[in-house]
Amino acid sequence: TRILLRGCIIARELRRAVFNCLGFTLSAGVCTSKLMSKLAASYGKPNGQAIIFPEAIPHILENTKVKKARNMGGKIGKVVLDLLPEHEDTMGS
């Protein structure tokens, strides 16, 4: 938990530095894996950040559509969805 909170502080400072230097806003996500961090960032949009703690991962996966995951929106996502049982379209399926 402490490491994730440190990650949030680093993300906040990076977002602030980019805004001050370039005028761009960024979103950031912090978690224990790249996939979950990307999902967290999507919840922090626009111009915000979000953290997903490990104990929340099963709940997030149960409620996140496969197509929302990075690289799963196109042909690969369709193949994955076709492999899942009917009416199962979340990452926790």
N, CA and C of each residue as an Amber inpcrd file, in Angstrom:
protein
   279
   0.8270000  -1.1970000   0.0000000   0.0000000   0.0000000   0.0000000
   0.8660000   1.2540000   0.0000000   1.9340000   1.2450000   0.8120000
   2.8010000   2.4320000   0.8710000   3.4700000   2.6960000  -0.4830000
   3.8370000   1.6240000  -1.1740000   4.4860000   1.7930000  -2.4780000
   3.4980000   2.3890000  -3.4750000   2.2490000   1.9250000  -3.4370000
   1.2400000   2.4820000  -4.3390000   1.0030000   3.9550000  -4.0360000
   0.9810000   4.3170000  -2.7690000   0.7910000   5.7240000  -2.4080000
   1.9710000   6.5700000  -2.8730000   3.1700000   6.0150000  -2.8030000
   4.3380000   6.7250000  -3.3410000   4.2080000   6.8960000  -4.8550000
   3.6920000   5.8470000  -5.5030000   3.4520000   5.9390000  -6.9410000
   2.4860000   7.0690000  -7.2830000   1.4820000   7.2620000  -6.4350000
   0.5310000   8.3590000  -6.6480000   1.2140000   9.7160000  -6.5420000
   2.1060000   9.8470000  -5.5780000   2.8290000  11.1110000  -5.4080000
   3.7210000  11.3750000  -6.6190000   4.4180000  10.3470000  -7.0820000
   5.2760000  10.4970000  -8.2680000   4.4300000  10.8620000  -9.4870000
   3.2980000  10.1790000  -9.6660000   2.4240000  10.4820000 -10.8080000
   1.9240000  11.9150000 -10.7460000   1.5360000  12.3600000  -9.5560000
   1.0500000  13.7390000  -9.4070000   2.1410000  14.7360000  -9.7860000
   3.3680000  14.4770000  -9.3130000   4.4650000  15.3990000  -9.6160000
   4.8120000  15.3870000 -11.1050000   4.7780000  14.2250000 -11.7330000
   5.0230000  14.1550000 -13.1840000   3.9460000  14.8990000 -13.9550000
   2.6920000  14.7000000 -13.5620000   1.5930000  15.4040000 -14.2360000
   1.7460000  16.9100000 -14.0830000   2.1100000  17.3390000 -12.8920000
   2.3040000  18.7730000 -12.6280000   3.4610000  19.3300000 -13.4530000
   4.5790000  18.5980000 -13.5280000   5.7500000  19.0600000 -14.2800000
   5.4360000  19.1770000 -15.7690000   4.7430000  18.1900000 -16.3240000
   4.3800000  18.2420000 -17.7500000   3.4620000  19.4390000 -18.0070000
   2.5140000  19.6580000 -17.1170000   1.6160000  20.8000000 -17.3060000
   2.3860000  22.1200000 -17.2270000   3.2580000  22.2500000 -16.2450000
   4.0120000  23.5050000 -16.0830000   4.9710000  23.7570000 -17.2410000
   5.5940000  22.7080000 -17.7820000   6.5660000  22.8740000 -18.8700000
   5.9200000  22.9610000 -20.2450000   4.8940000  22.1470000 -20.4550000
   4.3340000  22.0250000 -21.8000000   2.8810000  22.4870000 -21.9320000
   2.2030000  22.6290000 -20.8060000   0.8050000  23.0390000 -20.8490000
  -0.1620000  21.9140000 -21.1630000   0.3170000  20.6800000 -21.1480000
  -0.5370000  19.5200000 -21.4160000  -1.0520000  18.9370000 -20.1120000
  -2.2840000  18.4590000 -20.1340000  -2.8000000  17.7280000 -18.9830000
  -2.6610000  16.2300000 -19.2570000  -2.4780000  15.4710000 -18.2010000
  -2.3060000  14.0240000 -18.3030000  -3.2030000  13.3260000 -17.3000000
  -3.5130000  12.0830000 -17.6000000  -4.1800000  11.2140000 -16.6430000
  -3.1920000  10.1270000 -16.2620000  -3.3000000   9.6400000 -15.0310000
  -2.3840000   8.6050000 -14.5660000  -3.1470000   7.5660000 -13.7670000
  -2.6690000   6.3380000 -13.8550000  -3.2380000   5.2580000 -13.0670000
  -2.1280000   4.5440000 -12.3260000  -2.4270000   4.1500000 -11.0980000
  -1.4310000   3.4790000 -10.2670000  -2.0260000   2.1680000  -9.7720000
  -1.3000000   1.0900000  -9.9850000  -1.7080000  -0.2270000  -9.4980000
  -0.4780000  -1.1300000  -9.5090000  -0.6850000  -2.4030000  -9.2810000
   0.4280000  -3.3450000  -9.2030000   0.7950000  -3.9660000 -10.5450000
   0.0100000  -3.7060000 -11.5810000   0.3240000  -4.2330000 -12.9130000
   0.0240000  -3.1700000 -13.9630000   0.6590000  -3.3140000 -15.1040000
   0.4880000  -2.3440000 -16.1780000  -0.9620000  -2.3080000 -16.6600000
  -1.5710000  -3.4770000 -16.8460000  -2.9550000  -3.5290000 -17.3160000
  -3.8820000  -2.7950000 -16.3570000  -3.7590000  -3.0740000 -15.0700000
  -4.6310000  -2.4340000 -14.0950000  -4.3190000  -0.9430000 -13.9640000
  -3.0690000  -0.5650000 -14.1410000  -2.7130000   0.8590000 -14.1120000
  -3.3580000   1.5960000 -15.2750000  -3.3600000   0.9510000 -16.4370000
  -4.0130000   1.5570000 -17.6140000  -5.5120000   1.7320000 -17.3540000
  -6.1320000   0.7230000 -16.7540000  -7.5520000   0.8440000 -16.4190000
  -7.7780000   1.9630000 -15.4120000  -6.9130000   2.0580000 -14.4170000
  -7.0350000   3.1220000 -13.4200000  -6.9450000   4.4860000 -14.0850000
  -6.0270000   4.6350000 -15.0260000  -5.8760000   5.9110000 -15.7220000
  -7.1520000   6.2790000 -16.4640000  -7.8270000   5.2790000 -17.0110000
  -9.0720000   5.5830000 -17.7360000 -10.1540000   6.0800000 -16.7860000
 -10.1020000   5.6630000 -15.5170000 -11.0710000   6.1630000 -14.5440000
 -10.7130000   7.5670000 -14.0840000  -9.4420000   7.9520000 -14.2190000
  -9.0140000   9.2790000 -13.7970000  -9.1320000  10.3420000 -14.8640000
  -9.6080000   9.9870000 -16.0400000  -9.6880000  10.9550000 -17.1430000
 -10.8580000  11.8930000 -16.9460000 -10.7680000  13.0770000 -17.4490000
  -9.5840000  13.7530000 -17.9870000  -8.8140000  14.4570000 -16.8670000
  -7.5260000  14.5870000 -17.0480000  -6.6730000  15.3510000 -16.1510000
  -6.8060000  14.9440000 -14.6840000  -6.6830000  13.6750000 -14.4240000
  -6.7560000  13.2110000 -13.0480000  -5.9580000  11.9420000 -12.8920000
  -6.0830000  11.3350000 -11.7490000  -5.4180000  10.0610000 -11.5480000
  -6.2410000   9.2200000 -10.6010000  -6.0310000   7.9160000 -10.7040000
  -6.7640000   6.9730000  -9.8700000  -5.8090000   5.8670000  -9.4410000
  -6.1290000   5.2640000  -8.3260000  -5.3490000   4.1550000  -7.7980000
  -6.2780000   2.9630000  -7.6110000  -5.7920000   1.7920000  -7.9540000
  -6.5330000   0.5570000  -7.6970000  -5.6910000  -0.2700000  -6.7320000
  -6.2150000  -0.4920000  -5.5380000  -5.5180000  -1.3110000  -4.5530000
  -5.7210000  -2.7900000  -4.8870000  -4.7620000  -3.6460000  -4.5740000
  -4.8440000  -5.0630000  -4.9430000  -6.1410000  -5.7520000  -4.5270000
  -6.6700000  -5.4200000  -3.3570000  -7.9020000  -6.0790000  -2.9200000
  -9.1130000  -5.6900000  -3.7670000  -9.0090000  -4.6160000  -4.5490000
 -10.1110000  -4.1810000  -5.4060000 -10.0350000  -4.7850000  -6.8070000
  -8.9250000  -5.4180000  -7.1490000  -8.7370000  -5.9380000  -8.5080000
  -9.8390000  -6.9120000  -8.9220000 -10.2200000  -7.9050000  -8.1070000
 -11.2930000  -8.8150000  -8.5430000 -12.5970000  -8.0780000  -8.8640000
 -12.9500000  -7.1100000  -8.0530000 -14.1770000  -6.3390000  -8.2940000
 -14.0750000  -5.5450000  -9.6010000 -12.9290000  -4.9140000  -9.8130000
 -12.7210000  -4.1450000 -11.0450000 -12.8250000  -5.0620000 -12.2610000
 -12.1850000  -6.2270000 -12.2000000 -12.2180000  -7.1550000 -13.3340000
 -13.6330000  -7.6550000 -13.6080000 -14.3870000  -7.9280000 -12.5690000
 -15.7690000  -8.4100000 -12.7450000 -16.6530000  -7.3750000 -13.4190000
 -16.2920000  -6.1080000 -13.2930000 -17.1430000  -5.0340000 -13.8000000
 -16.5480000  -4.2770000 -14.9810000 -15.4750000  -4.7890000 -15.5470000
 -14.8300000  -4.1260000 -16.6820000 -14.9880000  -4.9750000 -17.9280000
 -15.5380000  -4.3970000 -18.9590000 -15.7170000  -5.0870000 -20.2320000
 -14.3500000  -5.3900000 -20.8530000 -14.2470000  -6.5380000 -21.5020000
 -13.0030000  -6.9520000 -22.1580000 -12.5410000  -5.8660000 -23.1220000
 -13.4570000  -5.2800000 -23.8600000 -13.0890000  -4.2820000 -24.8720000
 -12.4690000  -3.0230000 -24.2820000 -12.6140000  -2.7970000 -22.9820000
 -12.0310000  -1.6160000 -22.3480000 -10.5380000  -1.7940000 -22.0970000
 -10.0820000  -3.0360000 -22.0630000  -8.6610000  -3.3090000 -21.8370000
  -7.8510000  -2.8970000 -23.0550000  -6.6320000  -2.4520000 -22.8050000
  -5.7570000  -2.0080000 -23.8860000  -5.5680000  -3.1180000 -24.9070000
  -5.6650000  -2.7650000 -26.1810000  -5.4910000  -3.6670000 -27.3250000
  -6.6210000  -4.6890000 -27.4800000  -7.6900000  -4.5430000 -26.7470000
  -8.7950000  -5.4960000 -26.8490000 -10.0330000  -4.8950000 -27.5090000
  -9.9030000  -3.7300000 -28.0750000 -11.0570000  -3.0860000 -28.6770000
 -11.3090000  -3.4980000 -30.1180000 -10.3490000  -4.0680000 -30.7690000
 -10.4760000  -4.4010000 -32.1840000 -10.6440000  -5.8780000 -32.4350000
  -9.8750000  -6.3800000 -33.4270000  -9.9970000  -7.7740000 -33.8520000
  -9.6450000  -8.7570000 -32.7310000  -8.5990000  -8.4470000 -31.9900000
  -8.1950000  -9.3580000 -30.9020000  -9.3020000  -9.4410000 -29.8600000
  -9.8860000  -8.3030000 -29.5210000 -10.9850000  -8.2900000 -28.5570000
 -12.1560000  -9.1270000 -29.0270000 -12.4490000  -9.0670000 -30.3220000
 -13.5490000  -9.8730000 -30.8570000 -13.2380000 -11.3580000 -30.7420000
 -12.0020000 -11.7460000 -31.0450000 -11.6020000 -13.1480000 -30.9240000
 -11.7500000 -13.6170000 -29.4760000 -11.2790000 -12.8010000 -28.5370000
 -11.3890000 -13.1600000 -27.1240000 -12.8540000 -13.3030000 -26.7250000
 -13.6810000 -12.3510000 -27.1260000 -15.1110000 -12.4200000 -26.7870000
 -15.7670000 -13.6550000 -27.3950000 -15.3590000 -14.0310000 -28.6070000
 -15.9160000 -15.2330000 -29.2480000 -15.5310000 -16.5060000 -28.4920000
 -14.4210000 -16.4780000 -27.7840000 -13.9790000 -17.6460000 -27.0200000
 -14.6960000 -17.7710000 -25.6650000 -15.2370000 -16.6650000 -25.1920000
 -15.9350000 -16.6860000 -23.9040000 -17.3380000 -17.2550000 -24.0560000
 -17.8770000 -17.8100000 -22.9840000 -19.2640000 -18.2730000 -23.0330000
 -20.2080000 -17.1050000 -23.3620000 -21.3560000 -17.4270000 -23.9280000
 -22.3390000 -16.4010000 -24.2930000 -22.6980000 -15.5530000 -23.0860000
 -22.8400000 -14.2620000 -23.3070000 -23.2050000 -13.2640000 -22.2880000
 -22.1000000 -13.0090000 -21.2690000 -20.9040000 -13.5290000 -21.5120000
 -19.7640000 -13.2430000 -20.6430000 -18.8630000 -12.2780000 -21.4150000
 -18.7820000 -11.0420000 -20.9560000 -17.9810000 -10.0750000 -21.6800000
 -17.1330000  -9.1980000 -20.7640000 -16.9510000  -9.6350000 -19.5170000
 -16.0990000  -8.8820000 -18.6210000 -14.7750000  -9.5970000 -18.4430000
 -13.7830000  -8.8550000 -17.9540000 -12.4660000  -9.4430000 -17.7620000
 -12.4500000 -10.4610000 -16.6390000 -13.4550000 -10.4350000 -15.7870000
 -13.5390000 -11.3880000 -14.6940000 -14.3010000 -12.6420000 -15.0770000
 -14.6700000 -12.7630000 -16.3500000 -15.4600000 -13.9120000 -16.8070000
 -14.6970000 -15.2030000 -16.7040000
